[in-house]
Amino acid sequence: MNNKIICGNCEKVMNDFTSESVDLIYLDPPFSSNRNYVGFWQKTGEKLVFDDHWEAGVKGYIDWLTPKIEECRRVLKPNGSLYLHCDWHANAHIRIMLDKIFDVKNFRNEIVWKRTNSVKSQTSGFGKQYDVIFLYSKSDEITFNMIKKKPNEEYLRSFRHDDQDGRGKYQTVALDNKTTVGGFADMKEYEWRGAKARWIYSSENMDKWWKERKIYTTRNRKYRLKHYLSEAKGPPISDLWMGNEIAPLQGGSLEKLGYPTQKPEALLERIIKASSNEGDIVLDPFCGCGTAIAVAAKLNRNFIGIDESRLACKVMDNRLKNIRNLPETLSLGNLQWDLIIPNTIDTIKSYDWFNFQTWVNEKLGAIQGKKGADKGIDGITFQESTVFFDSVRKRKVILEKGSIIQSKHFKKGAVGEPYLKKFESTVRRSGTNKGVIVGWDFSKGAKVYSLDAEENHGIAIYLLKAEDLYKAKSYPDPHKNDYNVMQQLRLK
């Protein structure tokens, strides 16, 4: 399977995937936070939006998420893993849903990641600082690579023994398991050198280490394994991931795109290294700005990123272009991928308002509404001249650079005269005398007002049918490689 960025609904996109074809899935879906997230491109100020508001509350959110997770499980290989990133808004409900789909026996970890160093003052509870990442496997054949922390001073001080035999300092670790539940409790009990215990290791390994003088005998005749400092790679990682290990993105971070809810590359690096190998396929069904696929590429994994936003897919595409020439990716060969953005008329009709607005501006080579209240401006023409067919005047018309665009994605009903009256005021405020409204249909009153406004008020309001725009040529993308955004959040 080739590397891919696919624009579309992840559930529908995954329907076309072969069962058991993906090695690792990381998904960071909306959190049911009751927020709309709005980002802005850094230089142009264009909007980047996604909605995290659910009219039916958490139940509606879980009903929406469940079939997508079922598809995730279907496409996972038997040794595959799924990491689902969430926060306090719905994590308990998500855990119950995952237990049902994956079976509770395949639950592996509830990872707690400290995502922020600051705490907002609270009047009815403690400040919230962490996210949760649930790890589930498809079966008992899970791929898992041990990852260890970088040794710190406290860890290094634990190597306090030295037999002066040239092998250096060591610490001792348990060879037996005294508990009766969990961990290594299923190990068989047997007697070794006069000591009866539930040993973690086989008697063959114990005999081998004894001959190598790697077993330490305590004063009360207990046996422990010598772990030498020269072999140490740091303590193993637990399910508590602190900010000093994986720091949250700060405003001055070089990797920060400003995309709402963007996660640090170090977080994805740990996950991908732990649960996949080089050449494996990593899937992110809610890819956003593409952190998962960017890290997968750097780690020589294949990748598939899916997102419903046309704009997000373009951000991902340019992010990969920017990392293609990095030393760590150059050594892996020529990084290639397919950018798949369906452009059928049925796809355009199915869009939400923001994707429709994005498509309109792409076709017209325009820049989207600016930061702050857009005041009726959904796009601004960027070309020196933009030519299209006006459905009222039945002729081609020309918009100069800086003319404004308004998109009306009414799936039922036509754009009426009242919208043109409001848009006429918007055109006046913009300092130009031309603008275009794009919609699927226009009422008779709207068509009449379009002509009257130009004849009587000197304001040309052109009406462009979406189907005519679909058939027209596309103008060049004005953004080039500038896909950085600035974050802004607001409650709905």
N, C-alpha and C positions, 0 to 999 in steps of 0.2 A: 504494500500500500504506500503510495507516494505521500510526501508531506503536503498538507492541505490547510488552507484557511477557507472556511465555508460560511457564507452568509445565509442564515435561515433559522427556523425553529429547530432546536437541537433534537427534540423528540422525533420530528418528521425526518430530519437529516439522518439520525441514527437508524431509522427504520430501514434504510438502504444498506446499512453495514452488514457484513457477514457475521453470524454469531461466533462468539469466542475468537475475536480477531484483534483485541486490544489488550496490552499488558498492564497499563496503569491509567486510572482515571483520577484526575483532580478536578473538583468543581467548586466554584465559589459563587453559588446562585444568589439572587436577591435574598435578603435576610428577614423579610416580612417586618421591616422597620417602620412602616407607615410614612415613608419619605419619598419624595422625588429627588433624584440626584441630577444636578446640572453642572457640567464642566464647560470650560471655555478654552478654545485653542489659544495658545500663548500670544502669537503675533496678530492673527486676524480677529480674535475675540469671538469666533463662532461657537455656537452652542453644541454640547454633546450631552444627551439626556437619556436616563433610563428611569423607569417607574418602579417603585417598591411599595406600592400601596394596594391593599387587597380589601375590596368592599365586604367580602364575607369573612374577614379576619383571618386568624391562624388556620381555621378549618379550610377556608378557601385556598389559602397558600399551600397547605399540605396536599389538598386535592389536585392542585396544579402541578406540584413537584413530583408526586408519586409516580405517574406514568413515565416521567423522564428518568427516574432512578431505576425503574423496571427495565427500561431500554439499556441503561448503563450496565446493569447486571448481565443482560443477555449478551452484550458484545464483549464482555470481559472474558479473557482466557481462564481456564481452570486455576492457574497459578497467579491470576491477576489480583490487584488491590484497588479499592476505591477510597479516596480521601474526600470527605465533604466538609467544607469550611462554613461555619455559621457563628452566630452569637446568641446572646441570651433571649432574643425575641421569640425564637421558636425551637431552640435546641432540644428541649425535652420531647416535643412532638416529633421532631426529625428522628431522634434516637428510636422512638417506638416504631416509626415507619420503616427505618433501616433494619431493625430487628426482624420485622415481618418479611421484608423482601429478601434479605441476605441470610436469615436465620440467626438467632441470637448466638449460636455456637461459633459463628464466623466473625463476631465482634472481636476486634483486636485491641484497640486503644481509644480512649477519649483524651486527645492531646489538648493541653491548655497552653495557648500562646499569649504572652503578655504583649498586646498590640500597641500600647501607648504608655508613656512615662508620666503623663499628666493625669490628674483626677479632678473632675469638675465637682464643685461643692454640691452636696445633696442635702435635702431637707427631710427626706423620708427613707433613707437607706444609704448604703456605702457606695462609693464611686466604682464605676465599671471600667476595668482595665484589660480584660482578656477576651479572646475569641476561643471557640472550641473547634477542633478538627477531629471528626470521627473517622477511624480507620476500620474498614471491613475487608475481609478476603472473600474470594469466590468459593474457596474450598480449603482443605488442610494443606494443599500444595503451594502455599504462599511463597512468592519470591520476596526475600528479605535479606538485605545486606547490612551487617552490623556497622553502625556509625558511632564513633567515639568523640567525646569533647577534646579540645586542645587541653593538655595537662596544665593545671594551675598550681600555684605554690602549695596550697593545702594538700592537693593530691600528691605532689612530689614529696612532701614531708612524710607521707605514709610509708615510703620506702626507707625504713629505718634499720633493717637487718643487713648484715654483711658478714659472710663466712670467711672473708679474706682469701677466697680461692680464685680470685681473678674474674669472677662472673659479676661482681659488683653488688650494689644494693638491691634488696628485694622486699616486697610485702608478702603476707600470706593470705590465702583465700580458702574458703571452705571447700572441702571435698565431699561432705555429706549434707543431706537435707533433713532437718529435724521436724519440719512441719508435716502435717498429715493431709493438708489440702493445698491445692494450687502449686505453681512452680514445678519443682521436680518430684512432687509427692508420689508420682506413679513409678518411680525407680524401685527396682527390686532390692530387698534387704538381704545382705549377705555378710559373712565374717571375713575380715581381711587383717592379717597380722595381729590376731587376737582381739580386734575391735569389731563388734557387730553394729552395723549402722545401715541406714538407707543411703547408699552411696550414689553420688551424681554420675560417676564415671564407671566404666567396666573394670573388672579386676585385671584385665590385660593392660589397660592404660595405667592403672595404679602400680602394677609390677614394673612397667617400663620406667615410670617416673622415679620409682624407688632406686632402680639401678643407676639412673642418671643423677641421683642425689638431689632431686627436685622436690622431695617431700620433707616437710618440716614437722618435727615431733615436739609437741608442747610438754611442759613439765608434768602434766597429768595424763600423759600418753595419748593425746589426741593428735590426729594427723591432719595437716593442712598443706596446700600446694604453694610452692614458692613461685611468685610472679616477679620477674626481674625488671628493674628500671629500664634496662636496655631493650626490653620487649614492649615497654609500655607505649600505648598510643592514646592514653587519656581514659578517663572513666566513661563507661557506656552512657548513652543518652537516654534519659527517662521520658515520660510523657508530659513533663513540665518544661516548656521552652520559654526561657526568660529573655527579656529585652537585651541583656548584655551578650547573649548568644546570637539572637536574630533581632536586630534592632528595627523598630518601626521606621517607616520612611519619614524623613524630616523635610522641611521646605527646601533646604539647601542640597538635598541628595542629588547626585549626578544622574541617578537612574530614574528619578521621579518625573513622570510625565504629567502628573496632576490629575490623572484619570480618577474619577470617583471610585473609592474602595480599592485602589491599586495596592497590591501586596509586594513586599520586597523580594528580590531575586533569591536571597539567601534562604528564605522559607521554602521556595519551590526547589531549590538545589538540594536541600536536605531530604525532602520528600522523594524527589526523582532518583537520587542516589540510593536511597534506602530500598525502594520498591521497584526498581527496574535495572536493566543492564544495557550496555551499549547495543544499539540496533533495535531495541524494543520500541513499541509504539505507545506514545503518551497522548491521551485525549483530554481536552478541556472543553466541555460542552457550553460553558458560559465564559468565553475567553476574554471579554473586555479588551484591554489594551495589549494582551498577548504575553504576559509575564511567563506563564507556564510553557508556551511553545518556544519563547526566546531562550529560556533556560534549557529546555529539552534539546534545542539545536546546539547550544554550546557544549552539552554533555554527550553529543553524538547519539542522540535518540531520534527516532522518527516521531512526527507529531501531527495531530489534527486539532485545529482550533475552530470552534463554532460560535457564532454570535449573530443575533437577529439584526443588529445595527450595521447598516452599510458603512457608516462612518467608522465604527470600531474596527471593522475588517480592513479598512484602508489604513488605520493607525497601526494594526498588526503588521500589515504588508510592509509599511515603511520602517517599522521597528526592526524587522528581519533584514531589510536592506542595509540598515545602519550597522548591524552586527555582523554582516556577512564577511567584512574585511578585517574583523578582529583577529589577533594572532591565534586565539584558542579555537576559532572556527576555520581559519585558513588551513590549519594542520589536519582538519578532518576531511578536506576535499571541498569541492564546489557545492555550496549549500543552495538547493533548489526547492521550490514549492509551487503549488498551484493556488491562485486566488480565484475562488469560485463565488461569484455574485450573480444569482439568477436574475434575468431581466425580461421575463415574459410579462405580458400585459396582465395576466391573472396574478402574478406575483406582486406587481405594482398595486393592483386593486386590493390585495389582502393586507397591505402595509398599515401600520398605525400612522398617526399624523406626523410623527417625527421622521420616520423612514421615508414617508412620501415627500416631505419637505426636503429631505436630503437628496432624494432622487431628482426632484425638480431642479435643484440648484446644480447638481452634477450635470444634468443635461444642458442647462443654460450656461455652464461655466461660471457660476455665481458663488459669492461668499454668503454664508448664512448669517442670520440675525446676530447683532452685536451683543456684547455683555450688557447686562442691565435690562430694563424693560424694553422690549423690541418695538413697542408702539405701532404694531401692525406691519413691521418690516421683517419678512422671513428670508429675504435674500437681496443681494446687491450685485448687479451685473459687473463683471470684471473685465470683459473683452472690450476692445475699442468700439466694436459694433456687434450686436447680437440680433440675428435675423430669424424670424419665425412667422408662421401663418396665423393671422388673426381671424377667428371664426365668425366675427360680426362683419368686419369690413371685407371679408373674402379676398384678402390679398396679403402679401408679405409685408411686414412692418419691421422697422429697425429701432432697437434700443441702444442708446449711447452708454458708454461706461458710466457707472454710478446710478443707473436707473434702478428702481426698486421692484421687488417681486413679493407677491403674497400667494400662499398655497392654501387651497380649500379642499380638503380631502373628505367631501361629503359622499358617503357611500349610498345614501338615500336622499333624494331631493336635489334640487338645483341651487346654485349660488344665485341669490336674489338681489334685487335693487338695494335694500338697506346696506348690504356688505360693500357695494360699490360707493355708496355715499360716504361711509366711514373711510374707505380706502382713498377716496379723493382728498379727504383732509390729511391723511398720512402722506400722500404724494406732495401736497402743498408744503407740509412741515419739513419734508426732506430737502426742499430747495430745488427740486427738479419739476418737470412738467409731464413726465412720462412714467408709467408703471404698468405692470402686467399682473393679472390674476389668473392663476392656473387652477382649473377645476374640471370635474367630470362632465358637468352640464351647467347651463346658465338659463335663467328664466327669461321670458320675453321682456319683462321690465328691466332686467339687468342689461340686456342688449340695447334697449332704447336709451337707457341712462348713459351707457358707454359712449354712444354717439353724441348725445346732448352735452355731456361734460366737455368733450373736445370742442364742439362747435360754439357753445355758449360761455364756457369758463376757461378755455384754453388748456385744459388738463386732459391728456390722452390716457385713458384707461383701457388697455388692450385686454381682450379675453382669449385665453389660450386653452383649448381643450386638452386634457391629459392624454387622450388617445392620439391627438395630432402631435403632441410633444414626443410621445413614445416613438412615432414613426420618423420623427425628424433626426437630423444628425446631432451628435453630441459635441459640445464645445470643449476645449482643453481644460484640464483640471488646474485651477489657479493656485493650488496649495503647494505643489511640488513636494518637497520633503518636510514641510513644516507641519508636523502632527502632534506637537506638544500642546497640552491643555492645562488650564488653571482650574483648580477645583473651587466650586461654590456649592454649598448645601442649603436646602430650604425644606421646611416642613410643608406638607400639602395642606 
